[in-house]
Amino acid sequence: MTERIYRVSALAMAALLSFTHLASAADAPALERWRSYTGVSWDAPKEGVAPAAFSGSVGAPIAGVHFDAKGTAFVSTPRLVSPGVPATLSILDTRAEAGPARLTAFPSLRGNATDAAPEQNLRNVLGFYVDRKNGWLWALDMGFVAGETESPAGSQKLLVLDLKSGRTVKRIALDGVADRKASFLNDVVVDESRRIAYISDSGSRSAPKTPSA
């Protein structure tokens, strides 16, 4: 008798959960496409004509997007496929709904350059965090770019940038805790009140025998 009651109760619970799931799905707003881009571009429109897509767009996918309190969209285009991507961190012009995604390097093209100052410039950003409380952007730099087997000294870092000016608020070197040959600094989340960053390192560059992560 007890077993039969248990089975009936289990079936009733399953039916309730199924009904709840269907009800939630029915109440949820319909998904719609927000923007549809064909490649990316760091060029400005000329005489109202949309710029041509960057020739290496296939090697510059938009990997991450975060919005600040004013609705400004920041995106990352990691240099995992092509080292020649003009910028690895940019602002996205959300007014353009089609054509190439119009990007403006953040904090600047020079600040995204790979040919100098690896400890200061952004070289390869995948994960980043927009800190609305403090008005900062925390950019996690993997250091290496496509074709490099080892991150240059000082290139693995966390840069804290002012959202308004783009100036560097703080630079946190990671060479002491990350492996220059094996680490894959994947993502970062921030406790905004305590100003503490938590970083994930998948170590996928040396899989399956990885000394990192």
Secondary structure, DSSP 8 states (H G I E B T S, - for coil): -HHHHHHHHHHHHHHHHHHHHHHHHHHS---------SSEE-S--BTTB-----TTGGG----EEEE-TT--EEEE---SS-TT-S-SEEEE-TT--SSSEEEEESS-SGGG-SSS-TTTS---EEEEEEETTTTEEEEEE----TT-SS--TT-SEEEEEETTT--EEEEEE-TTTS-TTT--EEEEEEETTTTEEEEEE--GGGTTS-S--
